[in-house]
Amino acid sequence: MQTDNHCKLAWYEQIFEGPDFVTSEPALRPYLDSEKKPQWLSNVMAELQRQGMHLSPIKEMAVVAPKRAGKRLGQLCANIYAVENQLRVARKDWQAIKRQKAIIALLKKKKKDASVASALNKIKVSILLVGEVAKHKKDIQGKVHHAFKAALGQTNYDEALEFFLGFAKGFSKPGLKAGKLTLATDATPIYYEMFYNWQEVDRLGTVTELYDWLLKRGFTTETLGDIDRLRTLCKRIKYAPGKRGRPRNIKK
């Protein structure tokens, strides 16, 4: 039965109503549980998703217009196709599989090194995230069929048009190309590092500590730039080191 709140929502807002996709992987809960992760991490995830990283859906990315709803749904479909294609190619390339296993085995021997431990964590979480996207294929297909039916049934032509234009734009997003995010910037490696090790990053007290932390994980002063550049990046994703907890509800 639909709730009163559900009925009050516009048809394009109802597409993403209902429970968020639930992961059964304990290792992924800190990344996907919106109640536990800080807002700056959601901002990093949103940026990486925009650049083409195949992340599971993030419910708190608000849908406020038909075009945005369509674009988000199109991106989810593009992610499914991209993930399945990657898995299909990987299963056939036995030499690549052997090389990857050899690299992982070598890394495990040096896991006491901070940069190596970080690399191993990236590999682990990436594999699990890809699996999550593939696992929710039927859920996303159901949302697509429901959304298309709702859009085609609209008397508001402009809303339906905006939705399909958004879907086409999101669906055409290529994601990965030559092993890199197609919309990657020079800040992308920093986003990656902060995303995969967000618990450590969230405990840091200053941007200077973050800068030093990144240097210990293999970044160079050339790739990071100066400290002011990092401060600008942190401001962009609303990462404020040293500030803990969630905003309190102030009763008037």
C-alpha positions, 0 to 999 in steps of 0.5 A: 500500500502506498503511503500518503507521503508517496502519493504527494511525490511527483511521478519522477520523485517516486522512481527512487522511493522505497528502501535503498539497495541493501548490501550483505557485504559487511566490508561495504556497509561503511561506504554505502550506509548513509547513516554511518558515513560523513557527508563529505564522503557522499560528496566524494562518491557523487563526484566519482560517480559523475566521472564514471566510477561504478558505485551502487546507488546513493539514495541521498543524492536528491532527485528534484527534477524529471531530467535529473531523475532520468539522468540518474536512472540512465547512469545506473543502467550504463553502470550495469552494462559497463560492469557486465562487459568488464566481467565478461572480458575479464573471464576470457582474459586468463593471462590478465587474471594470472597477472592480477593474482601475481600482483596481489600475491606480491602486494600481500607480502608487503602489506605492512607498508601503508601505501601497499595496504591502501592498494590492497584495500582498494582492490578488495572494495572495488571488487565488492562494489562491482559485485554489488552493482551486478547483483542489483541488476533486476532491481534497477531493471524494475525501476526502469520499466516502472519509470518508463511506464510512468513517463509515457503515461504523463499528460505533461509532455515537457516533464516526460520529454525532460525525463527521457532526455536525461535518461539518454544523457545518463545512459550514454555516459561511457564510464571507463576508458583505457582503465581510467575514468573518462571524466577524470581530473588531476584530483581523481586519484586524491578522491580515490584515496580519500574514498577507500580510506575514509575512516582514516581520513575522517580522523585527521585534524587538519588539511596539513595532516591530510597532505602528509597522509597522502604523501605517505601513501605514494603521492608526490608533491608534484601530483598533489600540488601545494597545500592551498590546492588541497584546501580548495579541493577539501572545500569543494567536497565540504571536507572539514577535518577536525569537525566531528559528529552530525549537526544537532537539531536546535529547538527554538 
